[in-house]
Amino acid sequence: MKNEHFNGKVILASAGPGDPELITIKTANYLNLADVVLTDRLVSSELLELYVNANAEIVHVGKQAGRNTSTSQQSINELMVHFALQNKLVVRLKGGDTSVFSNVLDELEALIENNIPYEIIPGVTAALGAAAFAGIPLTARNYSNAVRFLTFYKPDTISEKGWEELAETDDTLVFYMSSEKLSELVSGLRQHGISDGKLLAVVEQATTSLQNVTITNLYEFEERCCGKTFLSPSLVIIGKVVALHDRFKWFSNVHSAEHYFKPLRHITLDGSNSNHEQKLVRC
C-alpha cells in the first residue's frame, strides 16, 4: 500500500534533438528542482550544465546501438522506481520527444506497477528539429500534404505492398534509426519505382554545432554515398520537400567526423566497472 507521506515523483521529460535551447520551460523548471536526473546519451552536456541544479545527482543511462555498454531498459526502470521510492523528484530525460520512438511504454508500466506518480512533458522530436535546421518544411504546400515518421532498422518488416505504397505516396517520409540500412532502403524504393523527383536528405547530429546535411537523388545515392558512414544520430528525409533545402537552408554544415554526443561510460552505481549499469557522474 502506498505510504500517505510518499512524495516521490517521476517526470518523463523531453530534451529535444540536441540544441540545448530546444527544451520547454516546463522541462527546464523541473530540471532546476530535480533530486535525480536519469539522462539518455543523446542529451546535450551543455543542457545538463545549464538547467540541472547543482545539488542534483545526474545518472547517465544511455543506450548506443552495437555497444555492450548500453544500460538495459530493466535497469532504467529499476533506477526510476528506486529513487522515487526514496521520496525524490526524478527527471527521466529523454532525447527528442519522450513519446516518439522511445521506450516510454516500458517506463510507464513500471511506474504504474509501483504506484509512482508521474508527468509526461512533450518536446521537439528529431524529425521537427532536423527539418527546421535543414530548411526543409515537411508539409510545404504543393509539395506534400502529410508526413510519416518511420523506422527501417528491420528491413524485413516491410511487405511487398508496403514497399509499393511507400514508393508511390507523395507524403514526406522521415526515417529514424535507419542510416545503417540506408542502402537497402534506397534500393527497395528504387525497385518499386519511386519518382526521381523525390530527393533524399540525411541530417547528421541535427540542431547541434556539428550538424551536417547530405542531399542526393535516390538514383544517384550509390554513386554519391556508397560506403559512407553517417554519424549518430542521423535522420533521413525523403520526398519532394527536400528540394527546398537549397533555397531555405540557414544553418551552416560542419563537415567533421567529431561526435557531438560522447560515447557511453563504464562506471556503475557502486563505482565498479561494468558493461551494463552506469553511474552517474555529474558532467
C-alpha positions in Angstrom: 0.0 0.0 0.0 1.2 3.5 -0.9 2.6 5.5 2.1 0.5 8.5 2.8 3.7 10.6 3.2 5.1 9.4 -0.1 6.3 12.4 -2.1 8.4 10.8 -4.8 7.5 11.5 -8.4 9.0 10.8 -11.9 8.9 13.4 -14.7 9.3 11.9 -18.2 10.8 14.9 -19.9 12.0 15.7 -23.4 15.4 17.1 -24.1 14.9 17.9 -27.8 17.3 16.8 -30.6 20.5 18.4 -29.5 20.4 22.2 -29.3 20.3 22.8 -25.5 17.8 25.7 -26.1 15.2 23.4 -27.7 13.7 22.3 -24.4 10.4 23.6 -22.9 10.2 26.0 -20.0 8.4 23.2 -18.1 11.3 20.8 -18.5 13.8 23.4 -17.6 11.9 24.2 -14.4 11.8 20.5 -13.4 15.5 20.1 -14.0 16.1 23.0 -11.7 14.0 21.2 -9.0 15.2 17.6 -9.5 16.9 15.5 -6.9 17.9 13.0 -9.6 18.2 13.2 -13.4 18.3 10.0 -15.4 19.6 11.1 -18.8 19.9 9.5 -22.2 23.1 9.6 -24.2 21.5 11.8 -26.8 21.2 14.7 -24.5 23.5 17.7 -24.7 26.0 18.0 -21.9 25.6 21.8 -22.2 21.9 21.3 -21.5 22.7 19.5 -18.2 25.1 22.2 -17.2 22.7 25.0 -18.0 19.5 23.7 -16.4 20.2 21.0 -13.8 20.5 22.3 -10.3 23.9 21.9 -8.6 22.7 19.5 -5.9 21.1 17.0 -8.2 22.6 13.6 -8.9 23.0 13.0 -12.7 22.8 9.4 -13.8 23.8 8.5 -17.3 21.6 5.7 -18.5 22.3 5.9 -22.2 21.9 3.3 -25.0 24.0 3.0 -28.1 23.4 0.6 -30.9 26.1 -2.1 -31.2 27.6 -1.2 -27.8 27.5 -3.6 -24.8 27.9 -0.5 -22.6 24.2 0.3 -23.1 22.1 0.5 -20.0 19.3 -2.1 -20.1 15.7 -0.9 -20.0 15.1 -3.0 -16.9 17.9 -1.2 -15.1 16.5 2.2 -16.1 13.1 1.1 -14.8 14.6 0.0 -11.5 16.5 3.2 -11.1 13.4 5.3 -11.6 11.5 3.3 -9.0 14.4 3.1 -6.6 14.9 6.9 -6.4 11.2 7.8 -6.5 10.6 5.4 -3.5 13.2 7.5 -1.6 10.8 10.4 -1.9 12.9 12.1 -4.6 11.8 14.1 -7.6 13.3 12.2 -10.6 13.5 13.6 -14.1 13.9 10.9 -16.7 15.4 13.0 -19.5 15.0 11.5 -23.0 16.5 12.8 -26.3 14.0 14.2 -28.7 10.4 13.8 -27.7 9.7 11.4 -24.9 6.8 9.7 -26.7 8.3 9.3 -30.2 10.4 6.1 -30.9 11.4 5.6 -27.2 10.8 3.0 -24.6 8.4 5.2 -22.7 5.8 2.4 -22.6 8.0 0.2 -20.5 8.8 3.1 -18.2 5.1 4.0 -17.7 4.3 0.3 -16.9 7.0 0.3 -14.3 5.7 3.5 -12.7 2.1 2.3 -12.7 3.0 -1.1 -11.2 4.8 0.7 -8.3 2.1 3.3 -7.8 4.5 6.1 -8.5 3.0 9.4 -9.7 4.4 10.9 -13.0 4.1 13.5 -15.6 4.9 13.4 -19.4 6.3 16.6 -20.9 6.4 16.8 -24.7 9.3 18.3 -26.6 10.9 18.8 -30.0 11.3 15.4 -31.7 14.3 14.8 -34.1 12.2 15.0 -37.2 11.0 18.5 -36.5 14.4 19.7 -35.3 16.3 18.3 -38.2 13.8 19.6 -40.8 13.7 23.1 -39.3 17.5 23.4 -39.1 17.9 22.0 -42.6 15.4 24.4 -44.1 13.0 21.6 -45.2 9.3 22.3 -44.5 7.9 18.8 -44.0 4.4 19.6 -45.3 5.1 22.5 -47.7 2.0 23.5 -49.8 2.0 21.9 -53.2 4.9 19.6 -52.2 3.4 17.3 -49.6 0.1 17.2 -47.6 1.3 14.8 -44.9 4.4 13.4 -43.2 5.1 9.9 -41.9 7.5 9.0 -39.1 9.1 5.6 -39.7 12.0 3.3 -38.8 14.0 1.0 -41.1 16.4 -0.9 -38.8 14.5 -4.1 -39.5 14.0 -4.2 -43.3 12.0 -7.5 -43.4 9.1 -5.8 -41.7 8.0 -4.1 -44.9 5.8 -6.2 -47.2 5.7 -6.0 -51.0 2.5 -4.0 -50.8 4.1 -1.7 -48.2 7.1 -1.0 -50.5 4.8 -0.1 -53.3 2.8 2.3 -51.2 5.9 4.0 -49.8 7.3 4.4 -53.3 4.1 5.9 -54.7 3.0 8.2 -51.9 3.6 12.0 -52.0 3.8 12.1 -48.2 7.1 13.2 -46.8 8.9 10.1 -45.3 11.0 10.6 -42.3 13.1 7.6 -41.1 14.5 7.4 -37.6 17.3 4.9 -36.7 17.8 4.0 -40.3 21.2 5.3 -41.5 22.9 1.9 -41.2 20.4 0.3 -43.5 20.1 3.3 -45.9 21.4 1.4 -48.9 18.7 -1.2 -48.5 16.0 1.4 -48.0 17.0 3.3 -51.1 17.3 0.1 -53.1 13.8 -1.0 -52.1 12.2 2.3 -53.0 14.0 2.3 -56.4 13.0 -1.2 -57.2 9.4 -0.2 -56.6 9.6 2.8 -58.9 9.9 5.8 -56.6 9.9 9.1 -58.7 13.3 10.7 -59.4 11.7 14.0 -58.4 11.8 12.9 -54.8 15.2 13.6 -53.1 16.8 12.2 -50.0 18.4 14.1 -47.1 20.5 12.7 -44.4 20.8 15.1 -41.4 23.6 14.1 -39.1 23.6 15.3 -35.5 20.7 17.6 -36.2 20.4 21.0 -34.5 23.9 20.7 -32.9 27.0 22.7 -33.7 28.2 19.6 -35.7 25.1 19.3 -37.9 25.8 18.2 -41.5 23.2 17.7 -44.3 23.7 15.4 -47.3 21.3 15.8 -50.2 21.1 13.3 -53.1 18.7 12.0 -55.8 17.8 8.4 -54.8 19.0 7.2 -58.2 22.4 8.7 -57.6 22.7 7.5 -54.0 25.1 4.6 -54.6 27.4 6.8 -56.6 27.5 9.6 -54.1 27.1 7.9 -50.8 28.0 4.2 -51.2 30.2 3.2 -48.2 29.7 6.4 -46.4 29.2 6.1 -42.6 26.8 8.7 -41.2 27.4 9.9 -37.7 24.8 9.0 -35.0 22.2 10.3 -34.6 21.2 10.7 -38.3 17.7 11.3 -39.6 16.6 10.5 -43.1 14.0 12.7 -45.0 12.6 11.5 -48.4 10.3 13.4 -50.6 9.7 16.4 -52.9 10.1 18.9 -50.0 13.8 18.0 -49.8 14.4 20.1 -52.9 13.5 23.2 -50.8 16.7 22.8 -48.7 18.9 24.7 -51.2 16.6 27.7 -51.1 15.8 27.8 -47.4 18.9 26.4 -45.7 20.0 28.8 -42.9 22.2 26.7 -40.6 25.8 26.0 -41.7 27.0 22.5 -42.4 30.1 21.3 -40.5 32.0 18.6 -42.4 33.5 17.0 -39.4 33.9 13.4 -38.1 33.6 14.6 -34.5 30.8 13.1 -32.4 28.7 15.7 -30.6 27.2 13.1 -28.2 30.0 11.3 -26.4 30.4 7.5 -26.1 29.0 5.7 -23.1 30.9 5.3 -19.9 31.7 2.1 -17.9 31.0 3.4 -14.4 28.3 1.7 -12.3 26.2 2.7 -9.3 28.8 1.2 -6.8 31.8 2.7 -8.7 32.9 -0.6 -10.2 33.4 -1.3 -13.9 30.6 -2.8 -15.8 29.2 -3.1 -19.3 25.6 -3.0 -18.1 24.8 -0.5 -15.4 26.2 3.0 -15.5 26.6 5.6 -13.0 26.2 8.8 -13.0 28.7 11.3 -12.5 28.0 14.9 -12.9 29.1 16.4 -16.2 
